[in-house]
Amino acid sequence: MKRFFLQEKAQISIEMIIVLAAVVALVLLFVSQLRQTSEQGTKAIDDKTKKIFDEIGKI
């Protein structure tokens, strides 16, 4: 009986490791997408700022 309990406990631990690995993978994917989006936003702001200063310089 004790041996069965230990085997089942080990099975739960392996399942938890698999779930944790999946969660970590999703978080890494989310962070990667967020970083890419922020880089695109930064580029857009830089471009817009440059255009504004160019227009100011023409005045």
One Martini backbone bead per residue (centre of mass of N, CA, C, O) as a GRO file, in nm:
protein
   59
    1MET     BB    1   0.059   0.062  -0.022
    2LYS     BB    2   0.299   0.257   0.007
    3ARG     BB    3   0.410   0.216  -0.279
    4PHE     BB    4   0.168   0.327  -0.433
    5PHE     BB    5   0.176   0.614  -0.315
    6LEU     BB    6   0.459   0.688  -0.424
    7GLN     BB    7   0.392   0.651  -0.724
    8GLU     BB    8   0.164   0.859  -0.732
    9LYS     BB    9   0.331   1.098  -0.637
   10ALA     BB   10   0.529   1.091  -0.873
   11GLN     BB   11   0.319   1.138  -1.092
   12ILE     BB   12   0.231   1.414  -0.997
   13SER     BB   13   0.508   1.548  -1.028
   14ILE     BB   14   0.536   1.508  -1.331
   15GLU     BB   15   0.281   1.665  -1.406
   16MET     BB   16   0.371   1.932  -1.278
   17ILE     BB   17   0.621   1.970  -1.456
   18ILE     BB   18   0.469   1.984  -1.724
   19VAL     BB   19   0.290   2.225  -1.652
   20LEU     BB   20   0.520   2.419  -1.582
   21ALA     BB   21   0.653   2.412  -1.862
   22ALA     BB   22   0.408   2.526  -2.012
   23VAL     BB   23   0.392   2.793  -1.860
   24VAL     BB   24   0.675   2.892  -1.926
   25ALA     BB   25   0.636   2.893  -2.233
   26LEU     BB   26   0.404   3.101  -2.235
   27VAL     BB   27   0.558   3.330  -2.100
   28LEU     BB   28   0.785   3.352  -2.310
   29LEU     BB   29   0.597   3.417  -2.544
   30PHE     BB   30   0.471   3.672  -2.423
   31VAL     BB   31   0.736   3.831  -2.383
   32SER     BB   32   0.822   3.828  -2.677
   33GLN     BB   33   0.575   3.978  -2.787
   34LEU     BB   34   0.601   4.228  -2.608
   35ARG     BB   35   0.881   4.314  -2.707
   36GLN     BB   36   0.807   4.347  -3.004
   37THR     BB   37   0.586   4.559  -2.962
   38SER     BB   38   0.767   4.770  -2.819
   39GLU     BB   39   0.961   4.811  -3.056
   40GLN     BB   40   0.748   4.914  -3.253
   41GLY     BB   41   0.656   5.154  -3.079
   42THR     BB   42   0.927   5.296  -3.060
   43LYS     BB   43   0.962   5.340  -3.363
   44ALA     BB   44   0.706   5.507  -3.408
   45ILE     BB   45   0.781   5.736  -3.212
   46ASP     BB   46   1.047   5.816  -3.344
   47ASP     BB   47   0.929   5.889  -3.621
   48LYS     BB   48   0.727   6.104  -3.522
   49THR     BB   49   0.933   6.288  -3.383
   50LYS     BB   50   1.102   6.348  -3.632
   51LYS     BB   51   0.876   6.482  -3.795
   52ILE     BB   52   0.817   6.709  -3.597
   53PHE     BB   53   1.104   6.835  -3.596
   54ASP     BB   54   1.111   6.889  -3.898
   55GLU     BB   55   0.870   7.085  -3.900
   56ILE     BB   56   0.992   7.286  -3.701
   57GLY     BB   57   1.250   7.344  -3.876
   58LYS     BB   58   1.078   7.485  -4.116
   59ILE     BB   59   0.981   7.748  -3.946
   0.00000   0.00000   0.00000
